[in-house]
Amino acid sequence: MENATDPDESGYPVFVESIEADGRYRLVRLRGLGCEPLEREEFEPRVRQVFPDIDLEDPAQVHWEDRPGQWPPWHPGEA
């Protein structure tokens, strides 16, 4: 059975895992590289570093497991 969260098998170059309430990161699976915890500010630069021509608005290229474009609430100075 295919593991939908594995970017190499999901068919998506970028797969964004669901939001975890107790963290400031979302786990982002990048096809060919594995999984990385990224903050909102890190997401686009990192994805474009790996996939320079990606269309971040194309659901066939970037899959959000839940809440597309949203990140956990976090404010500078919080752990």
HTML snippet that shows the backbone in 3Dmol.js (N, CA, C, O; Angstrom):
<script src="https://3Dmol.org/build/3Dmol-min.js"></script>
<div id="view" style="width:600px;height:400px;position:relative"></div>
<script>
const pdb = `
ATOM      1  N   MET A   1       0.840  -1.180   0.000  1.00  0.00           N
ATOM      2  CA  MET A   1       0.000   0.000   0.000  1.00  0.00           C
ATOM      3  C   MET A   1       0.887   1.246   0.000  1.00  0.00           C
ATOM      4  O   MET A   1       1.896   1.295   0.704  1.00  0.00           O
ATOM      5  N   GLU A   2       0.511   2.242  -0.783  1.00  0.00           N
ATOM      6  CA  GLU A   2       1.291   3.469  -0.911  1.00  0.00           C
ATOM      7  C   GLU A   2       1.164   4.331   0.326  1.00  0.00           C
ATOM      8  O   GLU A   2       0.074   4.478   0.880  1.00  0.00           O
ATOM      9  N   ASN A   3       2.274   4.900   0.760  1.00  0.00           N
ATOM     10  CA  ASN A   3       2.277   5.826   1.888  1.00  0.00           C
ATOM     11  C   ASN A   3       2.114   7.230   1.329  1.00  0.00           C
ATOM     12  O   ASN A   3       3.041   7.762   0.719  1.00  0.00           O
ATOM     13  N   ALA A   4       0.947   7.839   1.527  1.00  0.00           N
ATOM     14  CA  ALA A   4       0.648   9.143   0.949  1.00  0.00           C
ATOM     15  C   ALA A   4       1.546  10.241   1.496  1.00  0.00           C
ATOM     16  O   ALA A   4       1.693  11.276   0.846  1.00  0.00           O
ATOM     17  N   THR A   5       2.147  10.060   2.657  1.00  0.00           N
ATOM     18  CA  THR A   5       2.997  11.101   3.210  1.00  0.00           C
ATOM     19  C   THR A   5       4.432  10.995   2.734  1.00  0.00           C
ATOM     20  O   THR A   5       5.249  11.843   3.094  1.00  0.00           O
ATOM     21  N   ASP A   6       4.769  10.005   1.950  1.00  0.00           N
ATOM     22  CA  ASP A   6       6.106   9.864   1.381  1.00  0.00           C
ATOM     23  C   ASP A   6       6.133  10.644   0.069  1.00  0.00           C
ATOM     24  O   ASP A   6       5.447  10.264  -0.880  1.00  0.00           O
ATOM     25  N   PRO A   7       6.919  11.736  -0.007  1.00  0.00           N
ATOM     26  CA  PRO A   7       6.885  12.558  -1.214  1.00  0.00           C
ATOM     27  C   PRO A   7       7.321  11.811  -2.456  1.00  0.00           C
ATOM     28  O   PRO A   7       6.900  12.156  -3.560  1.00  0.00           O
ATOM     29  N   ASP A   8       8.155  10.797  -2.303  1.00  0.00           N
ATOM     30  CA  ASP A   8       8.586  10.045  -3.461  1.00  0.00           C
ATOM     31  C   ASP A   8       7.474   9.155  -3.998  1.00  0.00           C
ATOM     32  O   ASP A   8       7.509   8.767  -5.166  1.00  0.00           O
ATOM     33  N   GLU A   9       6.496   8.826  -3.177  1.00  0.00           N
ATOM     34  CA  GLU A   9       5.389   7.977  -3.595  1.00  0.00           C
ATOM     35  C   GLU A   9       4.073   8.735  -3.721  1.00  0.00           C
ATOM     36  O   GLU A   9       3.140   8.243  -4.356  1.00  0.00           O
ATOM     37  N   SER A  10       3.981   9.923  -3.130  1.00  0.00           N
ATOM     38  CA  SER A  10       2.717  10.657  -3.138  1.00  0.00           C
ATOM     39  C   SER A  10       2.431  11.301  -4.481  1.00  0.00           C
ATOM     40  O   SER A  10       1.274  11.585  -4.792  1.00  0.00           O
ATOM     41  N   GLY A  11       3.461  11.540  -5.287  1.00  0.00           N
ATOM     42  CA  GLY A  11       3.284  12.222  -6.553  1.00  0.00           C
ATOM     43  C   GLY A  11       3.464  13.724  -6.443  1.00  0.00           C
ATOM     44  O   GLY A  11       3.452  14.412  -7.465  1.00  0.00           O
ATOM     45  N   TYR A  12       3.630  14.260  -5.237  1.00  0.00           N
ATOM     46  CA  TYR A  12       3.800  15.690  -5.034  1.00  0.00           C
ATOM     47  C   TYR A  12       5.273  16.014  -4.798  1.00  0.00           C
ATOM     48  O   TYR A  12       5.934  15.322  -4.023  1.00  0.00           O
ATOM     49  N   PRO A  13       5.801  17.050  -5.450  1.00  0.00           N
ATOM     50  CA  PRO A  13       7.159  17.471  -5.120  1.00  0.00           C
ATOM     51  C   PRO A  13       7.266  17.964  -3.672  1.00  0.00           C
ATOM     52  O   PRO A  13       8.279  17.747  -3.008  1.00  0.00           O
ATOM     53  N   VAL A  14       6.198  18.635  -3.188  1.00  0.00           N
ATOM     54  CA  VAL A  14       6.174  19.175  -1.833  1.00  0.00           C
ATOM     55  C   VAL A  14       4.905  18.692  -1.146  1.00  0.00           C
ATOM     56  O   VAL A  14       3.804  18.829  -1.679  1.00  0.00           O
ATOM     57  N   PHE A  15       5.073  18.127   0.040  1.00  0.00           N
ATOM     58  CA  PHE A  15       3.943  17.636   0.837  1.00  0.00           C
ATOM     59  C   PHE A  15       4.062  18.264   2.220  1.00  0.00           C
ATOM     60  O   PHE A  15       5.024  18.002   2.943  1.00  0.00           O
ATOM     61  N   VAL A  16       3.079  19.098   2.593  1.00  0.00           N
ATOM     62  CA  VAL A  16       3.108  19.791   3.886  1.00  0.00           C
ATOM     63  C   VAL A  16       2.235  19.017   4.864  1.00  0.00           C
ATOM     64  O   VAL A  16       1.034  18.859   4.645  1.00  0.00           O
ATOM     65  N   GLU A  17       2.845  18.535   5.945  1.00  0.00           N
ATOM     66  CA  GLU A  17       2.138  17.750   6.954  1.00  0.00           C
ATOM     67  C   GLU A  17       1.136  18.625   7.719  1.00  0.00           C
ATOM     68  O   GLU A  17       1.159  19.851   7.607  1.00  0.00           O
ATOM     69  N   SER A  18       0.272  17.990   8.484  1.00  0.00           N
ATOM     70  CA  SER A  18      -0.744  18.716   9.242  1.00  0.00           C
ATOM     71  C   SER A  18      -0.119  19.578  10.336  1.00  0.00           C
ATOM     72  O   SER A  18       1.007  19.342  10.775  1.00  0.00           O
ATOM     73  N   ILE A  19      -0.878  20.576  10.760  1.00  0.00           N
ATOM     74  CA  ILE A  19      -0.430  21.501  11.806  1.00  0.00           C
ATOM     75  C   ILE A  19      -0.412  20.793  13.149  1.00  0.00           C
ATOM     76  O   ILE A  19      -1.352  20.085  13.511  1.00  0.00           O
ATOM     77  N   GLU A  20       0.673  20.997  13.880  1.00  0.00           N
ATOM     78  CA  GLU A  20       0.775  20.522  15.260  1.00  0.00           C
ATOM     79  C   GLU A  20       0.564  21.731  16.157  1.00  0.00           C
ATOM     80  O   GLU A  20       1.233  22.751  15.990  1.00  0.00           O
ATOM     81  N   ALA A  21      -0.351  21.628  17.098  1.00  0.00           N
ATOM     82  CA  ALA A  21      -0.730  22.765  17.926  1.00  0.00           C
ATOM     83  C   ALA A  21       0.391  23.275  18.828  1.00  0.00           C
ATOM     84  O   ALA A  21       0.377  24.443  19.218  1.00  0.00           O
ATOM     85  N   ASP A  22       1.356  22.433  19.165  1.00  0.00           N
ATOM     86  CA  ASP A  22       2.364  22.826  20.145  1.00  0.00           C
ATOM     87  C   ASP A  22       3.715  23.189  19.531  1.00  0.00           C
ATOM     88  O   ASP A  22       4.736  23.112  20.213  1.00  0.00           O
ATOM     89  N   GLY A  23       3.740  23.576  18.277  1.00  0.00           N
ATOM     90  CA  GLY A  23       5.015  23.933  17.666  1.00  0.00           C
ATOM     91  C   GLY A  23       4.855  25.074  16.696  1.00  0.00           C
ATOM     92  O   GLY A  23       3.738  25.439  16.331  1.00  0.00           O
ATOM     93  N   ARG A  24       5.970  25.640  16.276  1.00  0.00           N
ATOM     94  CA  ARG A  24       5.908  26.748  15.315  1.00  0.00           C
ATOM     95  C   ARG A  24       6.232  26.292  13.900  1.00  0.00           C
ATOM     96  O   ARG A  24       6.177  27.085  12.960  1.00  0.00           O
ATOM     97  N   TYR A  25       6.566  25.026  13.750  1.00  0.00           N
ATOM     98  CA  TYR A  25       6.962  24.485  12.452  1.00  0.00           C
ATOM     99  C   TYR A  25       5.867  23.614  11.855  1.00  0.00           C
ATOM    100  O   TYR A  25       4.977  23.128  12.553  1.00  0.00           O
ATOM    101  N   ARG A  26       5.960  23.433  10.540  1.00  0.00           N
ATOM    102  CA  ARG A  26       5.212  22.373   9.868  1.00  0.00           C
ATOM    103  C   ARG A  26       6.263  21.480   9.231  1.00  0.00           C
ATOM    104  O   ARG A  26       7.256  21.961   8.685  1.00  0.00           O
ATOM    105  N   LEU A  27       6.036  20.191   9.306  1.00  0.00           N
ATOM    106  CA  LEU A  27       6.939  19.279   8.623  1.00  0.00           C
ATOM    107  C   LEU A  27       6.634  19.338   7.137  1.00  0.00           C
ATOM    108  O   LEU A  27       5.485  19.193   6.719  1.00  0.00           O
ATOM    109  N   VAL A  28       7.665  19.552   6.353  1.00  0.00           N
ATOM    110  CA  VAL A  28       7.525  19.680   4.906  1.00  0.00           C
ATOM    111  C   VAL A  28       8.382  18.594   4.276  1.00  0.00           C
ATOM    112  O   VAL A  28       9.591  18.528   4.495  1.00  0.00           O
ATOM    113  N   ARG A  29       7.733  17.748   3.492  1.00  0.00           N
ATOM    114  CA  ARG A  29       8.433  16.670   2.791  1.00  0.00           C
ATOM    115  C   ARG A  29       8.781  17.150   1.385  1.00  0.00           C
ATOM    116  O   ARG A  29       7.909  17.534   0.607  1.00  0.00           O
ATOM    117  N   LEU A  30      10.071  17.118   1.084  1.00  0.00           N
ATOM    118  CA  LEU A  30      10.569  17.541  -0.215  1.00  0.00           C
ATOM    119  C   LEU A  30      11.023  16.304  -0.973  1.00  0.00           C
ATOM    120  O   LEU A  30      11.918  15.586  -0.528  1.00  0.00           O
ATOM    121  N   ARG A  31      10.402  16.060  -2.121  1.00  0.00           N
ATOM    122  CA  ARG A  31      10.716  14.849  -2.884  1.00  0.00           C
ATOM    123  C   ARG A  31      12.201  14.770  -3.171  1.00  0.00           C
ATOM    124  O   ARG A  31      12.807  15.711  -3.683  1.00  0.00           O
ATOM    125  N   GLY A  32      12.770  13.634  -2.832  1.00  0.00           N
ATOM    126  CA  GLY A  32      14.183  13.381  -3.053  1.00  0.00           C
ATOM    127  C   GLY A  32      15.073  13.779  -1.884  1.00  0.00           C
ATOM    128  O   GLY A  32      16.245  13.405  -1.850  1.00  0.00           O
ATOM    129  N   LEU A  33      14.535  14.538  -0.918  1.00  0.00           N
ATOM    130  CA  LEU A  33      15.347  15.009   0.202  1.00  0.00           C
ATOM    131  C   LEU A  33      14.841  14.555   1.564  1.00  0.00           C
ATOM    132  O   LEU A  33      15.619  14.506   2.516  1.00  0.00           O
ATOM    133  N   GLY A  34      13.575  14.225   1.682  1.00  0.00           N
ATOM    134  CA  GLY A  34      13.026  13.835   2.973  1.00  0.00           C
ATOM    135  C   GLY A  34      12.216  14.949   3.603  1.00  0.00           C
ATOM    136  O   GLY A  34      11.664  15.808   2.915  1.00  0.00           O
ATOM    137  N   CYS A  35      12.155  14.918   4.926  1.00  0.00           N
ATOM    138  CA  CYS A  35      11.272  15.794   5.685  1.00  0.00           C
ATOM    139  C   CYS A  35      12.074  16.837   6.465  1.00  0.00           C
ATOM    140  O   CYS A  35      13.100  16.518   7.066  1.00  0.00           O
ATOM    141  N   GLU A  36      11.599  18.086   6.451  1.00  0.00           N
ATOM    142  CA  GLU A  36      12.261  19.162   7.180  1.00  0.00           C
ATOM    143  C   GLU A  36      11.220  19.965   7.950  1.00  0.00           C
ATOM    144  O   GLU A  36      10.143  20.233   7.416  1.00  0.00           O
ATOM    145  N   PRO A  37      11.512  20.359   9.194  1.00  0.00           N
ATOM    146  CA  PRO A  37      10.618  21.274   9.901  1.00  0.00           C
ATOM    147  C   PRO A  37      10.891  22.696   9.422  1.00  0.00           C
ATOM    148  O   PRO A  37      12.025  23.171   9.491  1.00  0.00           O
ATOM    149  N   LEU A  38       9.856  23.374   8.937  1.00  0.00           N
ATOM    150  CA  LEU A  38      10.031  24.731   8.429  1.00  0.00           C
ATOM    151  C   LEU A  38       9.045  25.689   9.079  1.00  0.00           C
ATOM    152  O   LEU A  38       7.896  25.339   9.348  1.00  0.00           O
ATOM    153  N   GLU A  39       9.516  26.898   9.323  1.00  0.00           N
ATOM    154  CA  GLU A  39       8.648  27.983   9.784  1.00  0.00           C
ATOM    155  C   GLU A  39       8.046  28.656   8.560  1.00  0.00           C
ATOM    156  O   GLU A  39       8.496  28.449   7.433  1.00  0.00           O
ATOM    157  N   ARG A  40       7.024  29.460   8.801  1.00  0.00           N
ATOM    158  CA  ARG A  40       6.361  30.189   7.710  1.00  0.00           C
ATOM    159  C   ARG A  40       7.385  30.927   6.845  1.00  0.00           C
ATOM    160  O   ARG A  40       7.333  30.847   5.618  1.00  0.00           O
ATOM    161  N   GLU A  41       8.315  31.643   7.482  1.00  0.00           N
ATOM    162  CA  GLU A  41       9.279  32.462   6.756  1.00  0.00           C
ATOM    163  C   GLU A  41      10.300  31.633   5.979  1.00  0.00           C
ATOM    164  O   GLU A  41      10.894  32.125   5.019  1.00  0.00           O
ATOM    165  N   GLU A  42      10.505  30.400   6.380  1.00  0.00           N
ATOM    166  CA  GLU A  42      11.486  29.534   5.729  1.00  0.00           C
ATOM    167  C   GLU A  42      10.897  28.759   4.553  1.00  0.00           C
ATOM    168  O   GLU A  42      11.632  28.302   3.678  1.00  0.00           O
ATOM    169  N   PHE A  43       9.581  28.612   4.534  1.00  0.00           N
ATOM    170  CA  PHE A  43       8.924  27.712   3.589  1.00  0.00           C
ATOM    171  C   PHE A  43       9.226  28.056   2.127  1.00  0.00           C
ATOM    172  O   PHE A  43       9.825  27.252   1.412  1.00  0.00           O
ATOM    173  N   GLU A  44       8.819  29.233   1.688  1.00  0.00           N
ATOM    174  CA  GLU A  44       8.988  29.562   0.272  1.00  0.00           C
ATOM    175  C   GLU A  44      10.453  29.582  -0.163  1.00  0.00           C
ATOM    176  O   GLU A  44      10.772  28.994  -1.196  1.00  0.00           O
ATOM    177  N   PRO A  45      11.374  30.238   0.585  1.00  0.00           N
ATOM    178  CA  PRO A  45      12.779  30.206   0.143  1.00  0.00           C
ATOM    179  C   PRO A  45      13.346  28.789   0.038  1.00  0.00           C
ATOM    180  O   PRO A  45      14.084  28.486  -0.899  1.00  0.00           O
ATOM    181  N   ARG A  46      13.007  27.925   0.989  1.00  0.00           N
ATOM    182  CA  ARG A  46      13.543  26.554   0.957  1.00  0.00           C
ATOM    183  C   ARG A  46      12.955  25.756  -0.201  1.00  0.00           C
ATOM    184  O   ARG A  46      13.676  25.051  -0.907  1.00  0.00           O
ATOM    185  N   VAL A  47      11.652  25.869  -0.391  1.00  0.00           N
ATOM    186  CA  VAL A  47      11.019  25.137  -1.490  1.00  0.00           C
ATOM    187  C   VAL A  47      11.575  25.613  -2.827  1.00  0.00           C
ATOM    188  O   VAL A  47      11.846  24.799  -3.710  1.00  0.00           O
ATOM    189  N   ARG A  48      11.749  26.930  -2.983  1.00  0.00           N
ATOM    190  CA  ARG A  48      12.279  27.460  -4.249  1.00  0.00           C
ATOM    191  C   ARG A  48      13.759  27.112  -4.441  1.00  0.00           C
ATOM    192  O   ARG A  48      14.237  27.045  -5.574  1.00  0.00           O
ATOM    193  N   GLN A  49      14.478  26.894  -3.353  1.00  0.00           N
ATOM    194  CA  GLN A  49      15.875  26.455  -3.463  1.00  0.00           C
ATOM    195  C   GLN A  49      15.927  25.066  -4.095  1.00  0.00           C
ATOM    196  O   GLN A  49      16.790  24.787  -4.928  1.00  0.00           O
ATOM    197  N   VAL A  50      15.000  24.198  -3.695  1.00  0.00           N
ATOM    198  CA  VAL A  50      14.975  22.826  -4.188  1.00  0.00           C
ATOM    199  C   VAL A  50      14.276  22.726  -5.538  1.00  0.00           C
ATOM    200  O   VAL A  50      14.729  22.008  -6.429  1.00  0.00           O
ATOM    201  N   PHE A  51      13.165  23.453  -5.683  1.00  0.00           N
ATOM    202  CA  PHE A  51      12.359  23.429  -6.912  1.00  0.00           C
ATOM    203  C   PHE A  51      12.175  24.870  -7.410  1.00  0.00           C
ATOM    204  O   PHE A  51      11.131  25.469  -7.155  1.00  0.00           O
ATOM    205  N   PRO A  52      13.159  25.436  -8.110  1.00  0.00           N
ATOM    206  CA  PRO A  52      13.122  26.852  -8.493  1.00  0.00           C
ATOM    207  C   PRO A  52      11.897  27.264  -9.309  1.00  0.00           C
ATOM    208  O   PRO A  52      11.447  28.404  -9.195  1.00  0.00           O
ATOM    209  N   ASP A  53      11.355  26.378 -10.116  1.00  0.00           N
ATOM    210  CA  ASP A  53      10.247  26.739 -10.997  1.00  0.00           C
ATOM    211  C   ASP A  53       8.893  26.293 -10.479  1.00  0.00           C
ATOM    212  O   ASP A  53       7.922  26.299 -11.236  1.00  0.00           O
ATOM    213  N   ILE A  54       8.793  25.905  -9.209  1.00  0.00           N
ATOM    214  CA  ILE A  54       7.547  25.376  -8.672  1.00  0.00           C
ATOM    215  C   ILE A  54       6.482  26.472  -8.592  1.00  0.00           C
ATOM    216  O   ILE A  54       6.784  27.636  -8.328  1.00  0.00           O
ATOM    217  N   ASP A  55       5.248  26.078  -8.823  1.00  0.00           N
ATOM    218  CA  ASP A  55       4.104  26.967  -8.644  1.00  0.00           C
ATOM    219  C   ASP A  55       3.515  26.629  -7.280  1.00  0.00           C
ATOM    220  O   ASP A  55       2.852  25.604  -7.127  1.00  0.00           O
ATOM    221  N   LEU A  56       3.751  27.482  -6.297  1.00  0.00           N
ATOM    222  CA  LEU A  56       3.308  27.211  -4.933  1.00  0.00           C
ATOM    223  C   LEU A  56       1.788  27.178  -4.789  1.00  0.00           C
ATOM    224  O   LEU A  56       1.272  26.678  -3.790  1.00  0.00           O
ATOM    225  N   GLU A  57       1.071  27.707  -5.778  1.00  0.00           N
ATOM    226  CA  GLU A  57      -0.396  27.715  -5.746  1.00  0.00           C
ATOM    227  C   GLU A  57      -1.008  26.498  -6.455  1.00  0.00           C
ATOM    228  O   GLU A  57      -2.225  26.314  -6.432  1.00  0.00           O
ATOM    229  N   ASP A  58      -0.171  25.676  -7.079  1.00  0.00           N
ATOM    230  CA  ASP A  58      -0.658  24.509  -7.827  1.00  0.00           C
ATOM    231  C   ASP A  58      -0.784  23.308  -6.889  1.00  0.00           C
ATOM    232  O   ASP A  58       0.229  22.796  -6.413  1.00  0.00           O
ATOM    233  N   PRO A  59      -2.009  22.849  -6.616  1.00  0.00           N
ATOM    234  CA  PRO A  59      -2.181  21.719  -5.710  1.00  0.00           C
ATOM    235  C   PRO A  59      -1.593  20.416  -6.235  1.00  0.00           C
ATOM    236  O   PRO A  59      -1.447  19.462  -5.471  1.00  0.00           O
ATOM    237  N   ALA A  60      -1.255  20.350  -7.508  1.00  0.00           N
ATOM    238  CA  ALA A  60      -0.595  19.158  -8.036  1.00  0.00           C
ATOM    239  C   ALA A  60       0.900  19.160  -7.702  1.00  0.00           C
ATOM    240  O   ALA A  60       1.556  18.121  -7.776  1.00  0.00           O
ATOM    241  N   GLN A  61       1.434  20.326  -7.336  1.00  0.00           N
ATOM    242  CA  GLN A  61       2.856  20.437  -7.007  1.00  0.00           C
ATOM    243  C   GLN A  61       3.093  20.556  -5.504  1.00  0.00           C
ATOM    244  O   GLN A  61       4.068  20.016  -4.981  1.00  0.00           O
ATOM    245  N   VAL A  62       2.199  21.266  -4.810  1.00  0.00           N
ATOM    246  CA  VAL A  62       2.322  21.467  -3.360  1.00  0.00           C
ATOM    247  C   VAL A  62       1.035  20.979  -2.711  1.00  0.00           C
ATOM    248  O   VAL A  62      -0.032  21.562  -2.902  1.00  0.00           O
ATOM    249  N   HIS A  63       1.149  19.909  -1.948  1.00  0.00           N
ATOM    250  CA  HIS A  63      -0.016  19.340  -1.268  1.00  0.00           C
ATOM    251  C   HIS A  63       0.030  19.702   0.209  1.00  0.00           C
ATOM    252  O   HIS A  63       1.032  19.466   0.885  1.00  0.00           O
ATOM    253  N   TRP A  64      -1.066  20.280   0.706  1.00  0.00           N
ATOM    254  CA  TRP A  64      -1.201  20.605   2.124  1.00  0.00           C
ATOM    255  C   TRP A  64      -2.131  19.576   2.738  1.00  0.00           C
ATOM    256  O   TRP A  64      -3.266  19.427   2.286  1.00  0.00           O
ATOM    257  N   GLU A  65      -1.667  18.852   3.774  1.00  0.00           N
ATOM    258  CA  GLU A  65      -2.500  17.842   4.416  1.00  0.00           C
ATOM    259  C   GLU A  65      -3.730  18.474   5.070  1.00  0.00           C
ATOM    260  O   GLU A  65      -4.798  17.862   5.116  1.00  0.00           O
ATOM    261  N   ASP A  66      -3.576  19.688   5.571  1.00  0.00           N
ATOM    262  CA  ASP A  66      -4.700  20.435   6.128  1.00  0.00           C
ATOM    263  C   ASP A  66      -4.350  21.919   6.116  1.00  0.00           C
ATOM    264  O   ASP A  66      -3.173  22.269   6.020  1.00  0.00           O
ATOM    265  N   ARG A  67      -5.308  22.765   6.208  1.00  0.00           N
ATOM    266  CA  ARG A  67      -5.163  24.223   6.341  1.00  0.00           C
ATOM    267  C   ARG A  67      -4.108  24.821   5.402  1.00  0.00           C
ATOM    268  O   ARG A  67      -3.083  25.322   5.867  1.00  0.00           O
ATOM    269  N   PRO A  68      -4.348  24.774   4.098  1.00  0.00           N
ATOM    270  CA  PRO A  68      -3.376  25.293   3.132  1.00  0.00           C
ATOM    271  C   PRO A  68      -2.940  26.721   3.447  1.00  0.00           C
ATOM    272  O   PRO A  68      -3.762  27.604   3.693  1.00  0.00           O
ATOM    273  N   GLY A  69      -1.628  26.920   3.433  1.00  0.00           N
ATOM    274  CA  GLY A  69      -1.057  28.241   3.647  1.00  0.00           C
ATOM    275  C   GLY A  69      -1.032  28.713   5.082  1.00  0.00           C
ATOM    276  O   GLY A  69      -0.531  29.803   5.355  1.00  0.00           O
ATOM    277  N   GLN A  70      -1.555  27.932   6.007  1.00  0.00           N
ATOM    278  CA  GLN A  70      -1.580  28.337   7.413  1.00  0.00           C
ATOM    279  C   GLN A  70      -0.441  27.679   8.182  1.00  0.00           C
ATOM    280  O   GLN A  70       0.057  26.617   7.807  1.00  0.00           O
ATOM    281  N   TRP A  71      -0.041  28.339   9.268  1.00  0.00           N
ATOM    282  CA  TRP A  71       1.040  27.863  10.116  1.00  0.00           C
ATOM    283  C   TRP A  71       0.587  27.944  11.555  1.00  0.00           C
ATOM    284  O   TRP A  71      -0.320  28.713  11.871  1.00  0.00           O
ATOM    285  N   PRO A  72       1.192  27.175  12.430  1.00  0.00           N
ATOM    286  CA  PRO A  72       0.809  27.248  13.842  1.00  0.00           C
ATOM    287  C   PRO A  72       1.039  28.662  14.382  1.00  0.00           C
ATOM    288  O   PRO A  72       1.969  29.344  13.952  1.00  0.00           O
ATOM    289  N   PRO A  73       0.201  29.102  15.316  1.00  0.00           N
ATOM    290  CA  PRO A  73       0.445  30.424  15.902  1.00  0.00           C
ATOM    291  C   PRO A  73       1.721  30.407  16.727  1.00  0.00           C
ATOM    292  O   PRO A  73       1.926  29.516  17.551  1.00  0.00           O
ATOM    293  N   TRP A  74       2.561  31.377  16.505  1.00  0.00           N
ATOM    294  CA  TRP A  74       3.803  31.488  17.257  1.00  0.00           C
ATOM    295  C   TRP A  74       4.248  32.936  17.154  1.00  0.00           C
ATOM    296  O   TRP A  74       4.065  33.582  16.123  1.00  0.00           O
ATOM    297  N   HIS A  75       4.827  33.434  18.222  1.00  0.00           N
ATOM    298  CA  HIS A  75       5.285  34.813  18.253  1.00  0.00           C
ATOM    299  C   HIS A  75       6.745  34.837  18.666  1.00  0.00           C
ATOM    300  O   HIS A  75       7.144  34.060  19.533  1.00  0.00           O
ATOM    301  N   PRO A  76       7.560  35.712  18.069  1.00  0.00           N
ATOM    302  CA  PRO A  76       8.971  35.785  18.454  1.00  0.00           C
ATOM    303  C   PRO A  76       9.130  35.900  19.962  1.00  0.00           C
ATOM    304  O   PRO A  76       8.387  36.618  20.631  1.00  0.00           O
ATOM    305  N   GLY A  77      10.099  35.190  20.473  1.00  0.00           N
ATOM    306  CA  GLY A  77      10.346  35.172  21.906  1.00  0.00           C
ATOM    307  C   GLY A  77       9.762  33.963  22.590  1.00  0.00           C
ATOM    308  O   GLY A  77      10.133  33.652  23.722  1.00  0.00           O
ATOM    309  N   GLU A  78       8.843  33.267  21.916  1.00  0.00           N
ATOM    310  CA  GLU A  78       8.279  32.037  22.478  1.00  0.00           C
ATOM    311  C   GLU A  78       9.214  30.873  22.170  1.00  0.00           C
ATOM    312  O   GLU A  78       9.922  30.883  21.163  1.00  0.00           O
ATOM    313  N   ALA A  79       9.209  29.904  23.015  1.00  0.00           N
ATOM    314  CA  ALA A  79      10.048  28.720  22.804  1.00  0.00           C
ATOM    315  C   ALA A  79       9.452  27.825  21.769  1.00  0.00           C
ATOM    316  O   ALA A  79      10.019  26.777  21.458  1.00  0.00           O
TER     317      ALA A  79
END
`;
const viewer = $3Dmol.createViewer("view");
viewer.addModel(pdb, "pdb");
viewer.setStyle({}, {cartoon: {color: "spectrum"}});
viewer.zoomTo();
viewer.render();
</script>
